[in-house]
């Protein structure tokens, strides 16, 4: 991540015509929304500077300090722009407090994206000189074409042998697009089916409609034809040992939406509940496992697994005393075996798959799934989830609430 010197920052701060800088007096009112638009525009880097864009918080339009006090809470609020799921794919940015012109300023440094176009709230923002604007059709095409020549993550690689006919146009147009873009953007004329697929990273480009890995996983009725192992293996084992009897088994295939919703049904059907009508005046129910925690952990496994060099499915094995969630692919990027699961450490092996899961409603925000799951487990009386990462695999163990008796679900 490039860190600009004070001299470089001052040059951008004083240049009123720069398309690499934006200034805001504070982070109040409608500024959080406009700041996200600016981050989106810098990430798209339409002028192709291949240099970071800078958002200054605490500077007037003329570049002079506004007198803002930069607090830890302000820095956290700015950092949330990266992970709250409104800017997709996730931007690469840093947030820091700097002293410029003898005054505190919050400086947000945004790197150009390798996966344009980047969208905020379903809209593609760009910069033309000192102004922000929505990209027109030609600018969208330019950004999409530029992506083809970047070094792309594996989930954007073309899948040889697959074609446009492997993608469900009905699902894309009736389910995915309305979730991904506002109605007024979709209502605009002139964008072909292929152009819309390319903007969403489902195919390589409008003139090369080869599906990407993300495209097949999101839109193909059976992506396993080309991607063996991109499935979920569910087992319900009547015991606590791997060798005990299997009483329910399903290999869940199909596209992401089908896999995840089918797994949710499995998790719900096997969860047990204890109904307490004696200890309090109001009936209370306690589940063996909080469903929301299991959803966070299983969806994390689908999102972060390795789709390269392995045909192993995501495994969800439900024992009488615990659930084990196993996915191929160890810690990635800035996440290591030592810091795995700790707050503030997140990275994305599959950023476009993560975007698809966010669009489909399976992710609310990024980087906090484990913490949210641990909180739900604690509130339900379960022990904390345990994680066993190595270079090739991550195993998550979730233990049943000790207050649950082995009774049938009410």
C-alpha positions in Angstrom: 0.0 0.0 0.0 1.6 3.3 -1.1 2.0 6.0 1.6 2.4 9.5 0.2 4.9 11.9 1.8 3.9 15.2 3.3 5.1 17.0 0.3 3.1 14.8 -2.1 0.0 15.3 0.0 0.4 19.0 0.2 0.8 19.2 -3.6 -2.6 17.4 -4.0 -4.2 19.4 -1.2 -3.3 22.7 -2.9 -4.3 21.6 -6.5 -7.9 22.6 -6.9 -8.1 21.0 -10.4 -6.8 17.6 -9.5 -8.8 14.5 -10.2 -6.8 12.6 -7.6 -7.9 14.6 -4.6 -11.1 15.5 -2.8 -11.5 17.7 0.3 -14.2 17.6 3.0 -14.4 19.9 6.1 -15.8 17.2 8.3 -17.5 13.8 8.2 -21.0 14.9 9.0 -24.3 15.3 7.2 -24.2 13.9 3.7 -20.4 13.7 3.6 -20.2 9.9 4.5 -22.2 9.3 1.3 -20.2 11.6 -0.8 -16.9 10.2 0.6 -18.0 6.7 -0.5 -18.7 8.1 -3.9 -15.2 9.6 -4.0 -13.6 6.3 -2.9 -15.5 4.5 -5.7 -14.3 7.1 -8.2 -10.7 6.9 -7.1 -10.8 3.1 -7.2 -12.1 3.2 -10.8 -9.2 5.6 -11.9 -10.8 6.5 -15.2 -7.9 8.8 -16.2 -5.7 5.7 -15.7 -3.1 7.4 -13.5 -2.2 4.2 -11.8 -1.6 6.3 -8.7 -3.6 6.6 -5.5 -6.4 9.1 -5.0 -6.6 11.0 -1.7 -9.7 12.0 0.3 -8.8 14.7 2.9 -11.2 15.0 5.8 -10.6 18.3 7.7 -9.8 20.5 4.7 -11.8 23.3 3.1 -12.3 23.5 -0.6 -9.3 25.8 -1.0 -7.1 23.2 0.8 -6.8 25.1 4.0 -7.4 23.3 7.3 -11.0 23.4 8.7 -9.9 22.9 12.3 -11.3 19.4 12.6 -10.2 17.3 15.5 -9.3 13.8 14.2 -10.5 11.3 16.7 -10.1 7.5 16.9 -13.9 7.3 16.2 -13.5 9.3 13.1 -10.8 7.1 11.8 -12.9 4.0 12.5 -15.9 5.5 10.7 -13.7 6.2 7.7 -12.2 2.7 7.8 -15.8 1.3 7.7 -16.1 2.5 4.1 -14.0 -0.5 3.1 -15.9 -3.2 4.8 -19.6 -2.1 5.1 -20.4 -3.8 1.8 -21.6 -0.6 -0.1 -18.5 -0.3 -2.3 -18.0 -3.4 -4.5 -15.6 -5.0 -5.2 -13.9 -4.1 -1.9 -11.6 -1.1 -2.3 -8.0 -1.1 -1.3 -7.6 1.9 1.0 -5.8 3.1 4.2 -6.8 5.6 6.8 -4.5 7.7 8.9 -4.2 10.9 10.8 -1.6 13.3 9.4 -0.5 16.8 10.3 -0.6 19.1 7.3 -0.3 22.9 7.4 0.1 22.6 11.2 -3.3 21.0 11.5 -4.8 17.5 11.9 -6.4 15.9 8.9 -7.7 12.4 8.2 -6.2 11.1 5.0 -7.9 8.3 3.1 -5.6 6.8 0.4 -7.4 4.8 -2.3 -5.5 2.5 -4.7 -6.7 2.0 -8.3 -8.7 -1.3 -8.5 -7.6 -4.3 -10.5 -11.2 -5.2 -11.0 -13.1 -2.2 -12.4 -15.8 -1.0 -12.6 -16.2 -0.4 -8.9 -19.7 0.4 -7.7 -21.1 2.3 -4.7 -24.7 1.5 -4.0 -25.0 -0.1 -7.4 -23.7 3.0 -9.2 -20.3 3.5 -11.0 -18.7 6.7 -10.0 -15.7 8.3 -11.8 -13.8 11.6 -11.6 -13.5 14.1 -14.4 -11.1 16.8 -13.3 -12.2 18.0 -9.8 -15.7 16.6 -10.2 -17.4 13.3 -9.4 -19.9 11.9 -11.9 -21.8 8.7 -12.8 -20.1 6.8 -15.6 -21.9 6.7 -18.9 -22.1 3.6 -21.1 -18.9 4.3 -23.0 -17.0 4.9 -19.7 -18.4 1.6 -18.3 -17.1 -0.2 -21.4 -13.7 1.4 -21.0 -13.4 0.3 -17.4 -14.6 -3.2 -18.2 -12.1 -3.5 -21.0 -9.3 -2.2 -18.8 -9.9 -5.0 -16.3 -9.0 -7.6 -18.9 -5.4 -6.6 -18.9 -4.9 -6.6 -15.1 -3.5 -9.3 -13.0 -6.8 -10.8 -11.8 -7.6 -13.0 -8.8 -8.5 -16.6 -9.5 -12.3 -16.0 -9.2 -12.1 -13.8 -12.3 -10.2 -16.2 -14.5 -12.1 -17.4 -17.6 -13.2 -21.0 -17.5 -12.1 -22.7 -20.7 -14.8 -24.6 -22.4 -17.7 -22.8 -20.8 -19.9 -20.5 -22.8 -22.7 -18.0 -22.6 -25.3 -20.7 -22.7 -24.0 -22.1 -19.4 -25.3 -19.0 -17.6 -28.9 -18.5 -16.6 -30.2 -15.3 -18.3 -33.4 -15.5 -16.4 -31.7 -15.7 -13.0 -29.3 -12.9 -13.9 -32.0 -10.5 -15.2 -34.7 -11.3 -12.7 -32.8 -12.0 -9.5 -29.2 -10.7 -9.7 -29.5 -7.4 -11.6 -32.3 -5.9 -9.5 -30.3 -6.6 -6.4 -27.1 -5.2 -7.8 -28.3 -1.9 -9.4 -30.9 0.7 -8.6 -34.0 0.8 -10.9 -33.0 4.0 -12.6 -29.7 2.5 -13.7 -31.3 -0.6 -15.0 -33.9 1.5 -16.9 -31.3 3.2 -19.0 -31.2 1.9 -22.6 -28.2 0.8 -24.6 -26.5 -1.8 -22.5 -26.5 -5.2 -24.1 -26.9 -8.5 -22.2 -23.1 -9.1 -22.6 -22.2 -5.6 -21.4 -24.2 -6.1 -18.2 -22.7 -9.5 -17.6 -19.2 -8.0 -18.1 -19.8 -5.1 -15.7 -20.9 -7.7 -13.0 -17.7 -9.7 -13.7 -19.7 -12.7 -14.9 -17.9 -12.9 -18.3 -14.5 -11.7 -19.4 -15.7 -8.9 -21.7 -18.6 -8.1 -24.0 -16.5 -9.3 -27.0 -15.3 -12.3 -25.1 -18.3 -13.9 -23.4 -16.3 -16.6 -21.7 -17.8 -17.1 -18.2 -15.5 -16.3 -15.3 -15.4 -18.6 -12.3 -17.6 -16.1 -10.4 -20.0 -16.1 -13.3 -20.4 -19.9 -13.3 -20.8 -20.1 -9.6 -23.3 -17.3 -9.5 -25.4 -18.0 -12.6 -24.8 -21.6 -13.9 -27.4 -24.2 -12.9 -24.7 -26.7 -12.6 -21.2 -25.1 -12.3 -19.8 -28.4 -11.2 -19.7 -29.5 -14.8 -16.6 -27.3 -15.2 -15.7 -26.8 -11.5 -15.6 -30.1 -9.7 -15.7 -29.8 -6.0 -17.5 -26.4 -5.9 -20.2 -27.9 -3.7 -21.1 -28.4 0.0 -20.9 -31.9 1.6 -23.3 -32.2 4.5 -23.3 -35.1 6.9 -25.4 -35.7 10.1 -23.5 -38.2 12.2 -25.3 -39.9 15.0 -22.5 -39.9 17.5 -19.3 -38.0 18.3 -16.8 -40.1 16.3 -16.2 -39.9 12.5 -16.8 -43.6 12.3 -20.4 -43.4 13.8 -23.5 -43.9 11.8 -24.4 -41.3 9.1 -28.2 -40.6 9.4 -28.4 -37.8 6.8 -26.1 -37.0 3.9 -26.4 -34.6 1.0 -23.9 -33.2 -1.5 -25.3 -29.8 -2.3 -24.6 -28.6 -5.8 -25.9 -25.9 -8.2 -25.1 -22.2 -8.1 -24.3 -20.2 -5.0 -27.8 -19.2 -4.2 -29.1 -22.7 -4.3 -26.2 -24.1 -2.3 -26.5 -21.7 0.5 -30.3 -21.7 0.8 -30.3 -25.5 0.7 -27.6 -25.6 3.4 -29.7 -23.2 5.5 -32.6 -25.6 5.3 -30.4 -28.5 6.5 -29.1 -26.5 9.4 -32.6 -25.5 10.5 -34.0 -29.0 10.2 -31.3 -30.6 12.4 -31.2 -27.8 15.0 -32.8 -28.9 18.3 -34.7 -26.6 20.7 -35.4 -26.9 24.4 -38.7 -25.2 25.4 -38.6 -24.0 29.0 -42.1 -23.4 30.5 -41.2 -23.8 34.2 -38.4 -21.5 35.2 -40.0 -18.3 34.1 -43.5 -16.9 33.6 -42.9 -16.6 29.9 -42.0 -19.5 27.7 -38.4 -19.4 26.4 -36.7 -21.4 23.7 -33.0 -22.3 23.5 -31.5 -23.8 20.4 -28.6 -26.2 20.3 -26.9 -23.7 18.0 -27.9 -20.1 17.0 -28.8 -20.3 13.3 -27.3 -16.9 12.6 -23.9 -18.0 13.9 -23.9 -21.2 11.8 -24.9 -19.1 8.7 -22.0 -16.7 9.3 -19.5 -19.5 9.7 -20.6 -21.7 6.7 -20.9 -18.7 4.4 -17.4 -17.6 5.4 -16.2 -21.1 4.4 -17.9 -20.8 1.0 -16.5 -17.2 0.4 -12.9 -17.9 1.5 -12.3 -21.4 0.3 -9.7 -22.0 -2.4 -11.1 -22.7 -5.8 -7.7 -23.3 -7.3 -5.7 -26.6 -7.1 -8.4 -28.5 -5.2 -11.6 -30.4 -5.9 -12.5 -30.7 -2.2 -16.0 -29.4 -1.3 -16.8 -27.3 1.7 -17.6 -29.9 4.4 -20.2 -29.4 7.1 -20.2 -32.4 9.5 -22.8 -32.4 12.3 -22.1 -34.6 15.3 -24.2 -35.1 18.4 -21.9 -32.7 20.4 -20.5 -30.4 17.8 -20.4 -29.2 14.2 -17.2 -29.2 12.1 -16.9 -26.9 9.1 -13.9 -27.6 6.9 -12.9 -25.7 3.9 -10.0 -26.1 1.5 -7.6 -23.1 1.6 -5.7 -21.8 4.5 -5.3 -18.1 5.6 -4.8 -15.7 2.7 -3.0 -12.4 2.3 -2.6 -10.4 5.5 -4.5 -13.1 7.4 -2.0 -15.6 8.9 -2.2 -18.8 11.1 -1.2 -16.6 14.0 -3.8 -13.8 13.6 -6.6 -15.9 12.2 -10.0 -14.8 13.6 -8.7 -11.7 15.4 -10.6 -8.5 14.9 -9.1 -6.2 12.3 -7.4 -8.9 10.2 -9.3 -9.7 7.0 -8.4 -10.4 3.4 -10.3 -11.8 0.4 -9.1 -14.7 -1.8 -12.2 -14.4 -3.9 -13.3 -10.7 -3.9 -15.8 -11.2 -6.8 -17.5 -14.2 -5.2 -17.7 -12.1 -2.0 -19.4 -9.4 -4.1 -21.9 -11.9 -5.5 -22.7 -13.2 -2.0 -23.3 -9.6 -0.8 -25.6 -8.8 -3.8 -27.6 -12.0 -3.2 -28.1 -11.0 0.4 -25.8 -13.6 2.1 -23.4 -11.0 3.5 -24.3 -7.8 5.4 -20.8 -6.4 5.9 -17.3 -7.7 5.5 -14.5 -8.6 7.9 -16.7 -9.2 11.0 -18.3 -12.6 10.3 -16.3 -14.5 12.9 -16.9 -11.9 15.6 -20.6 -11.8 14.9 -20.8 -15.6 15.1 -18.9 -15.6 18.4 -21.3 -13.1 19.8 -24.3 -15.1 18.8 -22.8 -18.2 20.3 -22.1 -16.5 23.6 -25.7 -15.1 23.8 -27.1 -18.6 23.2 -24.9 -20.2 25.9 -22.6 -22.0 23.5 -18.8 -22.2 24.0 -16.8 -20.1 21.6 -16.1 -21.5 18.2 -12.6 -22.9 17.8 -10.5 -22.5 14.6 -7.6 -24.7 13.4 -6.0 -23.1 10.4 -3.0 -24.4 8.5 -1.5 -23.7 5.1 -4.1 -25.7 3.2 -7.2 -26.0 5.3 -9.3 -24.2 8.0 -11.3 -26.3 10.4 -14.0 -24.6 12.6 -15.6 -26.4 15.5 -18.8 -25.2 17.1 -20.0 -26.9 20.2 -23.6 -27.5 21.3 -25.1 -25.4 24.1 -24.7 -27.4 27.3 -28.2 -26.4 28.4 -29.9 -28.4 25.6 -31.2 -31.8 26.3 -31.4 -34.3 23.4 -35.1 -33.9 22.6 -37.0 -33.6 19.4 -37.4 -30.2 17.8 -40.5 -28.5 19.0 
